[in-house]
Amino acid sequence: MAETLRKGTRVTGTERAELADELKRRYDSGESIRSLAASTGRSYGFVHRLLTEAGVTLRGRGGATRRS
């Protein structure tokens, strides 16, 4: 599904719901938003928005934290 989308095309209706389900499944299995965006040819913001619309609890950014 994700590979058939062309960059910049509008995604609506059932196609959007199917894409959201696929991205949700892949994100829940450990893929990052950036890798999902790269593999689908969509922007980070688009993937982020779809995941939040699908009700995904997003992971933290990770990395080192600062201590006082």
C-alpha distance (Angstrom), angle and dihedral (degrees) to the residues before:
residue distance angle dihedral
M1 . . .
A2 3.81 . .
E3 3.79 93.3 .
T4 3.81 92.7 57.5
L5 3.82 94.7 61.0
R6 3.77 118.9 100.4
K7 3.77 119.1 -141.7
G8 3.78 112.8 -93.4
T9 3.80 97.3 14.8
R10 3.79 116.3 134.7
V11 3.80 113.5 -109.9
T12 3.81 114.5 -155.0
G13 3.79 142.8 151.7
T14 3.78 120.8 3.6
E15 3.81 92.2 -8.8
R16 3.82 89.3 59.3
A17 3.82 91.7 47.2
E18 3.81 91.7 49.6
L19 3.80 91.6 48.4
A20 3.82 90.7 47.9
D21 3.82 90.5 51.6
E22 3.79 92.1 49.5
L23 3.80 93.6 47.2
K24 3.81 90.8 46.0
R25 3.80 91.1 53.1
R26 3.81 92.0 48.5
Y27 3.82 93.4 45.1
D28 3.80 91.7 48.9
S29 3.81 89.1 52.0
G30 3.81 90.3 57.8
E31 3.81 109.0 -88.1
S32 3.80 116.8 137.9
I33 3.78 125.4 -121.1
R34 3.80 89.2 -116.4
S35 3.80 93.0 54.5
L36 3.81 90.7 46.6
A37 3.80 89.9 50.9
A38 3.80 91.9 49.0
S39 3.80 94.1 48.0
T40 3.81 93.9 48.3
G41 3.80 96.9 40.5
R42 3.80 90.6 -124.8
S43 3.79 128.8 122.0
Y44 3.79 125.2 -92.7
G45 3.82 89.2 -115.1
F46 3.81 93.1 53.0
V47 3.81 92.5 51.2
H48 3.82 91.3 44.4
R49 3.82 90.8 51.3
L50 3.82 93.1 47.9
L51 3.80 91.5 50.1
T52 3.79 92.9 50.4
E53 3.81 90.6 46.8
A54 3.81 87.8 52.4
G55 3.82 89.8 55.3
V56 3.80 97.2 -111.0
T57 3.81 117.6 162.0
L58 3.78 101.7 -131.8
R59 3.79 120.1 -135.6
G60 3.78 122.5 -120.3
R61 3.77 120.7 -97.4
G62 3.80 93.9 -106.3
G63 3.76 124.2 -157.3
A64 3.77 128.3 107.3
T65 3.77 119.6 -29.2
R66 3.77 124.6 -144.5
R67 3.76 120.8 -116.2
S68 3.75 125.5 -155.9
